[in-house]
Amino acid sequence: MEAVFEGDQSSSSWVAKLVELLQPLSLRADRLAGMELFAGLRWADLEFAADLLHETYLERGTRLTVQGRSTGQLWLITEGEALVSANARPLRVLGYGDAVGLKSLLERRGSPETTIALSPIRALAAGPEEFRELVARPVIRERFAAVARTTRRRPNRPTRQRSEAASASRP
């Protein structure tokens, strides 16, 4: 199932919209506080972020990002798992508290990875405008940049030792 979102299609179900209306801001802020990405932030910063994020549900098999394509959403997974791959190779599995689409949004270019929901996913999401507001707050921008740096993929180049071993094994 392809569901790479563009625009405001992420909260397409009426259930997600209803939950968003009924869920108090402080509850979303508390959920953010439990995520490593937001841990230790002041309550005012947590409420600021919670006000910009909305609850969304994604079906199993949904593509959140596609390698090489721009990402229009940031997802913070609160339930479920997603598989991250690049060049058709699985890299890691994401779960609670992990951010999807962050690197593409920060660098304003195509996603370096493809991310597919392995199970139904519940997430807090921000579209492009909300994302701009989030990164306008320095403490949040610094956190996002730090996470993007730690998930940076290294190019698949053989190391000197591997190259030497390969040439030594040739006849």
C-alpha positions as CSV (number, residue, x, y, z in Angstrom):
1,M,0.0,0.0,0.0
2,E,1.5,3.3,-1.1
3,A,0.7,6.2,1.2
4,V,3.5,8.7,1.0
5,F,1.7,11.7,2.2
6,E,1.6,15.1,0.6
7,G,-0.3,18.0,2.1
8,D,-2.8,17.3,4.9
9,Q,-3.8,13.8,4.0
10,S,-2.1,12.2,7.0
11,S,-5.1,12.6,9.4
12,S,-7.5,11.2,6.8
13,S,-9.6,9.1,9.1
14,W,-12.4,10.6,11.2
15,V,-11.2,8.5,14.2
16,A,-7.8,10.2,14.1
17,K,-9.5,13.6,14.0
18,L,-11.8,12.7,16.9
19,V,-8.9,11.5,19.0
20,E,-7.0,14.6,18.3
21,L,-9.9,16.8,19.4
22,L,-10.5,14.8,22.6
23,Q,-6.8,14.3,23.6
24,P,-5.6,17.1,25.8
25,L,-2.5,19.0,24.9
26,S,-0.9,18.1,28.2
27,L,-1.3,14.3,27.4
28,R,0.6,14.7,24.1
29,A,3.2,16.8,25.8
30,D,3.6,14.1,28.5
31,R,4.0,11.5,25.7
32,L,6.7,13.6,24.1
33,A,8.6,13.9,27.4
34,G,8.8,10.1,27.4
35,M,10.6,10.0,24.1
36,E,14.4,10.2,24.0
37,L,14.2,13.0,21.3
38,F,12.3,15.3,23.7
39,A,13.6,14.0,27.1
40,G,14.7,16.8,29.5
41,L,13.0,19.6,27.6
42,R,11.2,22.3,29.6
43,W,7.4,21.8,29.9
44,A,6.8,24.9,27.8
45,D,8.9,23.4,24.9
46,L,7.0,20.1,25.2
47,E,3.6,21.9,25.0
48,F,4.8,24.0,22.1
49,A,5.7,20.8,20.2
50,A,2.6,18.9,21.3
51,D,0.4,21.8,20.0
52,L,2.0,21.4,16.5
53,L,1.8,17.6,16.3
54,H,-1.4,15.7,15.5
55,E,-2.3,12.0,16.0
56,T,-2.3,9.8,12.9
57,Y,-2.7,6.2,12.2
58,L,-0.9,4.3,9.4
59,E,-1.8,0.9,8.1
60,R,0.7,-2.0,7.8
61,G,2.6,-1.7,4.5
62,T,2.3,2.1,4.3
63,R,5.4,3.8,2.9
64,L,6.3,6.7,5.1
65,T,9.4,7.7,3.1
66,V,10.7,6.6,-0.3
67,Q,14.4,6.8,-1.0
68,G,15.1,9.8,-3.3
69,R,11.7,11.4,-2.9
70,S,11.0,14.5,-0.7
71,T,9.2,13.8,2.5
72,G,6.4,16.1,3.4
73,Q,5.8,14.8,6.9
74,L,7.6,14.1,10.2
75,W,6.3,11.1,12.1
76,L,7.2,10.3,15.8
77,I,6.2,6.7,16.3
78,T,4.1,6.1,19.5
79,E,3.0,2.5,18.6
80,G,4.1,0.0,16.0
81,E,7.2,-0.6,14.0
82,A,8.7,0.4,10.7
83,L,11.5,-1.0,8.5
84,V,14.1,1.4,7.2
85,S,16.0,0.3,4.1
86,A,18.3,1.9,1.5
87,N,19.3,0.5,-1.8
88,A,17.0,-2.4,-1.2
89,R,18.9,-3.4,2.0
90,P,17.3,-3.4,5.4
91,L,19.1,-1.1,7.8
92,R,17.1,-1.0,11.0
93,V,13.6,-1.3,12.6
94,L,12.1,1.8,14.2
95,G,9.7,1.8,17.1
96,Y,8.5,4.0,20.0
97,G,10.0,7.4,20.0
98,D,11.7,7.2,16.7
99,A,11.4,10.0,14.1
100,V,10.7,9.2,10.5
101,G,11.3,11.8,7.7
102,L,13.5,14.0,9.9
103,K,16.6,14.0,7.8
104,S,14.8,14.8,4.5
105,L,12.9,17.6,6.1
106,L,16.0,19.1,7.7
107,E,18.1,18.9,4.6
108,R,15.2,19.8,2.2
109,R,16.0,17.0,-0.3
110,G,15.0,13.5,-1.1
111,S,14.9,10.9,1.6
112,P,18.1,8.9,2.0
113,E,16.0,5.8,3.0
114,T,12.7,4.1,2.4
115,T,10.5,3.5,5.5
116,I,7.6,1.0,5.5
117,A,5.2,0.2,8.3
118,L,5.7,-3.3,9.5
119,S,2.6,-3.1,11.6
120,P,-0.1,-0.6,12.1
121,I,1.5,2.6,13.4
122,R,0.2,5.3,15.7
123,A,2.3,8.4,15.4
124,L,2.4,12.1,16.2
125,A,2.9,13.9,12.9
126,A,3.8,17.3,11.6
127,G,3.4,18.6,8.1
128,P,5.9,21.0,6.4
129,E,4.5,24.2,8.1
130,E,4.3,22.6,11.5
131,F,7.9,21.3,11.0
132,R,9.1,24.8,10.2
133,E,7.6,26.1,13.4
134,L,9.2,23.3,15.4
135,V,12.7,23.9,14.0
136,A,12.3,27.7,14.6
137,R,12.6,26.9,18.3
138,P,16.4,26.5,18.8
139,V,16.3,23.8,21.5
140,I,14.1,21.6,19.3
141,R,16.2,22.3,16.1
142,E,19.4,21.3,18.0
143,R,17.7,18.0,19.1
144,F,16.5,17.2,15.6
145,A,19.9,18.0,14.1
146,A,21.7,15.8,16.6
147,V,19.3,12.9,15.7
148,A,19.8,13.4,12.0
149,R,23.6,13.3,12.5
150,T,23.5,10.1,14.4
151,T,21.4,8.3,11.8
152,R,23.6,9.4,8.9
153,R,24.5,6.5,6.7
154,R,28.1,6.0,5.7
155,P,28.7,5.2,2.1
156,N,29.2,1.5,1.3
157,R,32.8,1.7,0.4
158,P,35.2,-1.1,1.1
159,T,37.7,-0.3,3.8
160,R,41.5,-0.6,3.1
161,Q,41.6,-3.9,4.9
162,R,38.8,-5.4,2.9
163,S,40.3,-4.2,-0.3
164,E,43.7,-5.7,0.6
165,A,42.1,-9.0,1.6
166,A,40.2,-9.1,-1.6
167,S,43.3,-8.5,-3.7
168,A,45.3,-11.1,-1.7
169,S,42.7,-13.8,-2.4
170,R,42.8,-13.2,-6.2
171,P,45.0,-15.6,-8.2
